[in-house]
Amino acid sequence: MKLRIISVGHKMPDWVETACQEYLKRMPREASVEIVEIKPDKRAAGKNSEVVQEAEAKRIMEAVGRDLLVALDERGQEVTTLQLAERFSGWLSGGRDVALVVGGADGLHASLKQQANWLWSLSRLTLPHGMVRVLLTEQLYRAWSVINHHPYHRE
């Protein structure tokens, strides 16, 4: 199984790249994680949030392809690390690749959220884009470590 973080945004600060790479390199081959960057739509004159979200949603869905779609949204379901590990285990046994989608500054278009297999909230807080990437890569590694009884996670 491959996990792909499909993220609207590019040119992340070095600290984000460094932190993400640290967790990505720890993931095993059977649950590799890749970050796919989607260029944000420009906020030109006359373009409102809906138009921007719709344009980004088209590019996101092209990148998602046939993967299981997990949309990160502040109104999604909050889970504990152990609950995430259970879901991760299900993904592993399900045989499909998983796309974890992080929206841009304007968020995700409603149509994309409706198509999602799961709406997941990392927090009710609004988080900086780079922080979301770091938190997401760390939690994926942590969930994998729980499944595999690795000492990284402690209860």
CORGI-V847739 format. One record per helix or strand. SS is the DSSP state (@ for helix, = for strand). FROM is the first residue (numbers start at 0). LEN is the number of residues. If there is no record, write none. Layout:
# CORGI-V847739
SS;FROM;LEN + SS;FROM;LEN
This chain:
# CORGI-V847739
=;1;7 + @;13;13 + @;28;3 + =;31;7 + @;48;16 + =;67;10 + @;80;14 + =;97;5 + =;103;1 + =;106;1 + @;109;6 + =;117;3 + @;128;19
